[in-house]
Amino acid sequence: MNKLVIVTHPDIDSSLINRTWVQALKKYPDHYTVHSLYTTYPDLNYDIQAEQALLSRHEEIIFQFPIHWFSTPFALKKYIDEVFTYGWAFGPGGEMLNGKKIGFAVSAGGSKESYESSSGLSVSSLLNDFQLSFQYCGCIITQLHVQYGAMGELSAEDLGQNAQKYIDTFSS
């Protein structure tokens, strides 16, 4: 089953991690449809009907993005606000996302330790509002793949291994 990967990175060409992930995904065109929001919509004026049709054609959707200030990029929040409409994604007749699997592939600038603490902070907890929104629409939350240290120096070997782990995480 082909999976839709919605990539939301404002400058994918300068992103070592997200660019590497996209390159890895594109090696498997029968398994992944890569859809970059900033590339398709540089002005962020989404074609709502086209996006809803794209989402409808896939049973599994992976949201790939960097964590920005302990949240998602603005474009992703805007996308969800505009595309996941009343009567389509939720509310009376809003069952188009019901049963769809949702996963996350997230890059984080800091170390793992900077995102995990005794206070309960974690990348997973930063995604709670999105997970709840998707669950409200009847979606099933599946996997979370994280690469920490985007602001540090990652070796080509580390990037390659992490990209393969990303593929493996969502291959089932």
One Martini backbone bead per residue (centre of mass of N, CA, C, O) as a GRO file, in nm:
protein
  172
    1MET     BB    1   0.094   0.038   0.025
    2ASN     BB    2   0.066   0.362  -0.036
    3LYS     BB    3   0.229   0.641   0.107
    4LEU     BB    4   0.179   0.951   0.252
    5VAL     BB    5   0.413   1.230   0.242
    6ILE     BB    6   0.413   1.517   0.443
    7VAL     BB    7   0.613   1.788   0.374
    8THR     BB    8   0.732   2.041   0.630
    9HIS     BB    9   0.971   2.248   0.489
   10PRO     BB   10   1.094   2.569   0.429
   11ASP     BB   11   1.411   2.437   0.356
   12ILE     BB   12   1.498   2.155   0.214
   13ASP     BB   13   1.782   2.218   0.083
   14SER     BB   14   1.910   2.285   0.389
   15SER     BB   15   1.816   2.002   0.489
   16LEU     BB   16   1.967   1.728   0.586
   17ILE     BB   17   1.749   1.539   0.697
   18ASN     BB   18   1.493   1.584   0.518
   19ARG     BB   19   1.640   1.541   0.250
   20THR     BB   20   1.735   1.253   0.308
   21TRP     BB   21   1.456   1.132   0.347
   22VAL     BB   22   1.343   1.198   0.067
   23GLN     BB   23   1.554   1.040  -0.093
   24ALA     BB   24   1.481   0.766   0.031
   25LEU     BB   25   1.177   0.758  -0.048
   26LYS     BB   26   1.228   0.787  -0.369
   27LYS     BB   27   1.330   0.480  -0.392
   28TYR     BB   28   0.998   0.416  -0.321
   29PRO     BB   29   0.740   0.476  -0.530
   30ASP     BB   30   0.547   0.225  -0.446
   31HIS     BB   31   0.532   0.333  -0.123
   32TYR     BB   32   0.584   0.656  -0.183
   33THR     BB   33   0.432   0.978  -0.146
   34VAL     BB   34   0.574   1.287  -0.208
   35HIS     BB   35   0.461   1.593  -0.026
   36SER     BB   36   0.540   1.931  -0.064
   37LEU     BB   37   0.417   2.218   0.055
   38TYR     BB   38   0.635   2.440  -0.018
   39THR     BB   39   0.661   2.351  -0.316
   40THR     BB   40   0.355   2.357  -0.403
   41TYR     BB   41   0.309   2.611  -0.171
   42PRO     BB   42   0.482   2.895  -0.133
   43ASP     BB   43   0.209   3.070  -0.034
   44LEU     BB   44  -0.001   2.877   0.126
   45ASN     BB   45  -0.229   2.819  -0.102
   46TYR     BB   46  -0.450   2.589  -0.076
   47ASP     BB   47  -0.590   2.309  -0.238
   48ILE     BB   48  -0.837   2.162  -0.089
   49GLN     BB   49  -0.949   1.951  -0.289
   50ALA     BB   50  -0.675   1.825  -0.366
   51GLU     BB   51  -0.594   1.743  -0.078
   52GLN     BB   52  -0.836   1.565  -0.014
   53ALA     BB   53  -0.792   1.369  -0.248
   54LEU     BB   54  -0.513   1.274  -0.160
   55LEU     BB   55  -0.593   1.166   0.119
   56SER     BB   56  -0.816   0.963   0.013
   57ARG     BB   57  -0.596   0.773  -0.151
   58HIS     BB   58  -0.490   0.717   0.149
   59GLU     BB   59  -0.429   0.508   0.439
   60GLU     BB   60  -0.140   0.645   0.478
   61ILE     BB   61   0.008   0.906   0.691
   62ILE     BB   62   0.297   1.117   0.679
   63PHE     BB   63   0.447   1.350   0.897
   64GLN     BB   64   0.704   1.575   0.789
   65PHE     BB   65   0.915   1.752   1.034
   66PRO     BB   66   1.019   2.017   1.211
   67ILE     BB   67   1.100   2.142   1.507
   68HIS     BB   68   0.947   2.453   1.627
   69TRP     BB   69   0.935   2.565   1.919
   70PHE     BB   70   0.778   2.302   2.018
   71SER     BB   71   0.669   2.268   1.714
   72THR     BB   72   0.521   2.320   1.428
   73PRO     BB   73   0.493   2.433   1.141
   74PHE     BB   74   0.280   2.658   1.020
   75ALA     BB   75   0.191   2.508   0.755
   76LEU     BB   76   0.066   2.263   0.905
   77LYS     BB   77  -0.149   2.402   1.069
   78LYS     BB   78  -0.287   2.534   0.826
   79TYR     BB   79  -0.354   2.276   0.677
   80ILE     BB   80  -0.539   2.153   0.891
   81ASP     BB   81  -0.737   2.391   0.919
   82GLU     BB   82  -0.819   2.384   0.598
   83VAL     BB   83  -0.852   2.066   0.519
   84PHE     BB   84  -0.992   1.979   0.799
   85THR     BB   85  -1.312   1.979   0.756
   86TYR     BB   86  -1.624   2.036   0.804
   87GLY     BB   87  -1.778   1.745   0.666
   88TRP     BB   88  -1.501   1.576   0.612
   89ALA     BB   89  -1.332   1.513   0.896
   90PHE     BB   90  -1.586   1.623   1.060
   91GLY     BB   91  -1.878   1.566   1.157
   92PRO     BB   92  -2.127   1.571   0.959
   93GLY     BB   93  -1.991   1.359   0.714
   94GLY     BB   94  -1.692   1.349   0.862
   95GLU     BB   95  -1.525   1.049   0.728
   96MET     BB   96  -1.254   1.060   0.541
   97LEU     BB   97  -1.037   0.973   0.791
   98ASN     BB   98  -1.148   0.718   0.877
   99GLY     BB   99  -0.889   0.480   0.958
  100LYS     BB  100  -0.645   0.632   0.926
  101LYS     BB  101  -0.303   0.637   0.916
  102ILE     BB  102  -0.073   0.799   1.152
  103GLY     BB  103   0.245   0.956   1.112
  104PHE     BB  104   0.583   1.048   1.234
  105ALA     BB  105   0.850   1.269   1.111
  106VAL     BB  106   1.116   1.402   1.316
  107SER     BB  107   1.305   1.691   1.361
  108ALA     BB  108   1.572   1.790   1.591
  109GLY     BB  109   1.803   2.014   1.698
  110GLY     BB  110   1.846   1.874   1.950
  111SER     BB  111   1.890   1.673   2.185
  112LYS     BB  112   1.740   1.429   2.351
  113GLU     BB  113   1.781   1.560   2.634
  114SER     BB  114   1.633   1.838   2.554
  115TYR     BB  115   1.341   1.664   2.522
  116GLU     BB  116   1.411   1.509   2.790
  117SER     BB  117   1.248   1.490   3.110
  118SER     BB  118   1.120   1.485   3.431
  119SER     BB  119   0.859   1.663   3.327
  120GLY     BB  120   0.767   1.501   3.040
  121LEU     BB  121   0.924   1.582   2.810
  122SER     BB  122   0.855   1.530   2.455
  123VAL     BB  123   0.797   1.477   2.136
  124SER     BB  124   0.530   1.334   2.178
  125SER     BB  125   0.403   1.563   2.358
  126LEU     BB  126   0.420   1.784   2.128
  127LEU     BB  127   0.189   1.606   1.954
  128ASN     BB  128  -0.086   1.592   2.102
  129ASP     BB  129  -0.274   1.785   1.938
  130PHE     BB  130  -0.254   1.622   1.676
  131GLN     BB  131  -0.342   1.348   1.776
  132LEU     BB  132  -0.622   1.440   1.875
  133SER     BB  133  -0.725   1.545   1.605
  134PHE     BB  134  -0.702   1.278   1.451
  135GLN     BB  135  -0.877   1.111   1.642
  136TYR     BB  136  -1.134   1.285   1.602
  137CYS     BB  137  -1.123   1.184   1.284
  138GLY     BB  138  -1.054   0.855   1.316
  139CYS     BB  139  -0.766   0.806   1.358
  140ILE     BB  140  -0.452   0.620   1.355
  141ILE     BB  141  -0.189   0.601   1.559
  142THR     BB  142   0.142   0.500   1.510
  143GLN     BB  143   0.428   0.633   1.428
  144LEU     BB  144   0.761   0.742   1.553
  145HIS     BB  145   1.016   0.947   1.406
  146VAL     BB  146   1.349   1.042   1.525
  147GLN     BB  147   1.584   1.321   1.480
  148TYR     BB  148   1.847   1.430   1.636
  149GLY     BB  149   2.074   1.701   1.588
  150ALA     BB  150   2.035   1.916   1.348
  151MET     BB  151   2.244   2.141   1.475
  152GLY     BB  152   2.458   1.947   1.432
  153GLU     BB  153   2.692   1.689   1.371
  154LEU     BB  154   2.628   1.475   1.105
  155SER     BB  155   2.691   1.198   0.964
  156ALA     BB  156   2.650   1.020   0.684
  157GLU     BB  157   2.605   0.756   0.837
  158ASP     BB  158   2.384   0.852   1.031
  159LEU     BB  159   2.185   0.944   0.812
  160GLY     BB  160   2.158   0.672   0.666
  161GLN     BB  161   2.059   0.509   0.910
  162ASN     BB  162   1.811   0.687   0.969
  163ALA     BB  163   1.671   0.656   0.696
  164GLN     BB  164   1.638   0.349   0.722
  165LYS     BB  165   1.471   0.358   0.980
  166TYR     BB  166   1.239   0.508   0.858
  167ILE     BB  167   1.161   0.299   0.648
  168ASP     BB  168   1.122   0.067   0.853
  169THR     BB  169   0.900   0.196   1.031
  170PHE     BB  170   0.695   0.228   0.752
  171SER     BB  171   0.689  -0.068   0.601
  172SER     BB  172   0.431  -0.216   0.754
   0.00000   0.00000   0.00000
